[in-house]
Amino acid sequence: MATQQQSAEEPAQRKTRVGHVMSDKMEKTVVVSVMRRYMHPKYKKYVKERIKYKVHDEDNDGNVGDKVLIEETRPLSKHKRWRLKEIIERAPQV
């Protein structure tokens, strides 16, 4: 019974990912590429896997090349289930 009270008081941890902004051409949306490395179960070699997420960016702060932290959220549209939490590192301006 004590665990139910704790879970009601503490908010659940949301999934977070770190990636780079690949596209900022949409309004209030950026496309973030997240790279993941894992060992192949049979060949024991490391494999890189890239996943692209559509991320809600309320203030249009994200620019191409920025390193960002994204957080899982409720579905905001057909493809958006993540939101921009913070910009870790800005891309150099050319």
CORNOR-V22084 format. One line per field, one symbol per residue. phi: phi as a letter, one per 40 degrees, with the letter a starting at -180 (. if undefined). psi: psi as a letter, one per 20 degrees, with the letter a starting at -180 (. if undefined). burial: 1 if it has 16 or more other C-alpha atoms within 10 Angstrom, else 0. A space follows every 10 residues. Layout:
BEGIN
phi = ???
psi = ???
burial = ???
END
This chain:
BEGIN
phi = .ccccccccc cccccbabab ccabcccfab bbbbcbbacc cccfbcbcbb bbbcbcbdcf ccbdgccbbb bcaccbacbc bbbccaccac cccb
psi = hhhhhghhgp qqpqqqqpaq phqkirpkpq pppppppqpp hgikqppppp ppqpppngjl hprpiqpqpq pqaqphahio jqqogqogpq qpp.
burial = 0000000000 0000001111 1111000011 1111000000 0000000000 0011111000 0111111111 1110000001 1111101000 0000
END
